[in-house]
């Protein structure tokens, strides 16, 4: 574990002899830098990862909760992502079962994002499934994309995977989780507190009113709990409000910042391109021949 960064966050420092791929979130947070994430919701193609890399993103948010993507899709995206130098994190569906958490982690995800947490018990259950002993009870296998399928002795592999290859994101997006956020942040193996902005706003009655003092105070509470327990704070769903994101980063300690998703960015870009083309139409009708 490294010393506290300038924002008070304690994060593990991955050394150069590590046998698994670099975790860009933990690496950047240890230097008090933000880590950006590109969302993949529909396009399960390696080309999207190359585009994300060219754009400068540091990580992926691969969504299995609100999409038809499969575990196989996620695995292929993760493998390509690791080879490209972008750190892949996967959100699993609500109440997906402990087996899916293990499968996405075994097949390339370097972290698991778990939605709709309501209690300390819910969060502890995630850690138990995602982490090897002594933090959890995850079943041990070998031959993982995280280390390019190279054999690594289990006594070396499991502590490295616990520290860098199985980041546990507990989503704070329910009123219950917000109320228990300090106790959740204190759980060993809970690595990141991730605000799901839309669901949290819906639960506390501020959906659509992003400037509501109640919503901003909720973000502040999550950031304070993360700070007290040396965990990075993440935020998703507010890529359209850079003013709030600046506040989250500079005042509340946000370090994992989820940007737009593939479909939204494609729709936005294609609409802007068509609007540009349509603006070029002649101001006066060409006379008929």
N, C-alpha and C positions, 0 to 999 in steps of 0.2 A: 504494500500500500504506500502510495506517495504521500508527501506532506500536503497540507491543504493548499489549493490554488488560491488566487486572489479573491475569488468569490466564496471561499470557504468550503468548496466541494472536495471531498476525498475520493479519488479514483485510483484504481490499480494502474501501475505503469508497466506496459508491456516492453520487455527488453528485446534487444536485437537477436538474441539466441532463441526466442520463442519459436516453437515448431508449428504453430498455427498462424493463420492469416491475421494481419493487423486489424484490430478493432478500431476503426476511425473515430467512432464516438468517444470511446474511453481515452484514446490517444489525444484527441483534440481537447476534450474536457480537462485533461490533466494539465494542459497548457493554457487553460482559461479561454479557449476558442470555441465558437459555435460549430456544430456539425449539422449540415443541411441534408435533407432527405427528399428524394424523388419518389412519388407514389406510383405504384403499378397496380392497376385495378382490372384492366381488360386485356392489354396487349402482352401476351406471354411470349415475347420474342427477344432474343439476344440483342437485336438491333436497338431496342429501347435502352438497354444498359449502356451500349456504346454512346448513344445520344446523351444519356445522363452524365456519363464520364466526360464527354466533350463539353457539356454545359458547366462542369465543375462541381457537381454534387458529390458529397462524401459518402452517402449511404442510400439504401433503398427502404421504402416502406411497402412491402408486398402484402396486399390485402386479401385474405381469404374469408373475411367476415361478410362483406357486402358484395361479393362477386361470385362468378362461376369458376374461378381458377381452382385447380386441383392441387393436391400435395405434389404430384408429379410436375405440374407447371412451376410451382414454387421451387422445387428442388433444382430444376434446370436453370431457372433465373438465378438462384443462389450460387450455383456452381460457376456460371458465367460471370456473375458479379464478383466473386472472390478472385477469379483469374484476372479481372479487369482492375481490381484494386478498390472497388466500392464495397462497403460492408452491408450485407443483406440482413434485414430484420423482417420477420413475418408476423402479421396479426392473424390469430386464429379466431374462428367463430365463437360466439358465446355458448357455453355449455357444450363444447365440442368433444369433451372427454379427454382424459389424461393421455390416451394413446396418440392423439393427433399432435399434442405438444411435443411428445418425444419424437414422433416421426419427422416433424419439420426441423427440429434441432439436429437429429441424426443425419438429415439429408441436405445440410448446407446452411441453414439459417444460423446466424451468429447471435441471434437473440429472438425472444418470443414476446409478442405484444398481446396482452390478455385483457379483453374488454369487460365491462359491466361487473367489476369487482364491487362487492358490497361490504365486505368485512375483513378484519384481520385474518380470520380463518380462511376466507377465500384466497387471500394473497399468500398465506403460508402454504396452502395446497399447491399453488403454482410453483413456488420455490422448491417444494418437495419433489415435484415431477421434473423440473428443469435442471436441477443441480445434482451432481454426484455427491456422495458422502465426503465430508461430514455435514455439508449444508443441506443435502437432500437425499433422496432415495432413487435417483434415476438409474435405470438399468444400463449396464455397461456393454458397449459393442466396440468394434474397431473398424478402421478403414473409412475415414470421413473426408469429405471435401475440404474441410477446414485446414487440413494438413496435406492437401493434394494427394490423399489416399496413401500417404507414406505410413509405414508401421511406426508407432510411437509406444514405448513402454507405458503400460497403464498407470504406473505410479507417477509418471511425468505428465501423461496426457490429461488425467482427471483434474488436477489442480489448475492447469492452464485453461482447460475448457470452462471450469467454474468461474475463473477470473475474467476470461476474454472471449470465450466462444459460446456462451449461453446467457447473454445479457437478458435479465428479466425486467420487462416494462410492465408495471402495474398501472393500468389506466384509471385515472381519477375522473370519472364521468357520471357518477351517481351521487345523490345527496348523502347516502350512507357512507360512501368512501370519503367524501369531503369531510364529513364529521369525524371520521376515524383516521384522517390522513397522517397525523403525527405518529400514531401507533403503527400504521402500515409502513411508513418510511423507516421506522426503527427495526424492521425485520431484516436479519442477516440474509443476504441473497436477493433481496428486493433492490435492484440496481438503479432503476430510473422511475420517477413518478411522471407519467405522461397524461397531460390534460386532454381529454376528448371534448373539444369546445362545444360542439353542437349538442351532444347528449347531456353534458353538464348544464349548459344553459337551459335546456328543456326541463331538466329535473328541478332546477332552482327557480324557474319561472321567469327567465330573462331572454328566452330565445328570440333572436332578431335585434335585441337591444344590446349591442356589444359594448356600448359605453355605460351601461348600467353600473352604478357603484357596487351593487351586490355581486355582479359578475367579476368586476375588477378585483374586489376584495377576495373572492374565491381563488382567483389566480395568485393573489398575494399570499394567501394561506398555504397553498400548495408549494409555492416557492420557499416560504419560510420553513415548512416541514422538511423539504429536501435539503435546505441549507443546514438545519440543525443536525441532520443525521448524515451529512456528507454524501448526498446523492445528487446526481444531475436531475434537473427538471426538463421535461420535454413538453412541447405543445403542438397540437394538430388542429387543423380546421380553420385557422385564422390567417392563412396566406394572403387573403384579400384585405387584411388590416395591418399594414406594416407599422402603423403608429402604435398599435397595441403590442405587436411583436417586439418593437424597440423597447417598450416598457418592460415586457416580460424578460428580455435579455439583460437590460441594464439595471433594472430595479429588483426583479424577482429571481434572477440567476438562471434563466432559461438557457440551455446549451444544446438541446436537440430540437431543431426547428424543421417541422415537416412542411414541405411546399406543396405545390399542386400535383394532381394525379394525371396520368397519361391522357385519359379521356377528356378531362376538363381543359388541359393545356392544348390538346389537339383541336377541340371545338373552338376555343378562344383564338388560336392562331389561324385556323381556316376561316373563321368568320372575319377576322381582321383583314386577311388576304383578299377575301371576296369583296369586302367593303371597299378596299383600296382599288380593286379592279373596276368595280361599279362606279367609283368616283371619276373614272377616266372616260365615261361615255360622253359623246359629243354634246356640247351645249345647244347646238342647233341641228335639227334633223338634216341629213344630207338630202338634197333634192333628188327626187326619183328620176331615173334615166328614161 
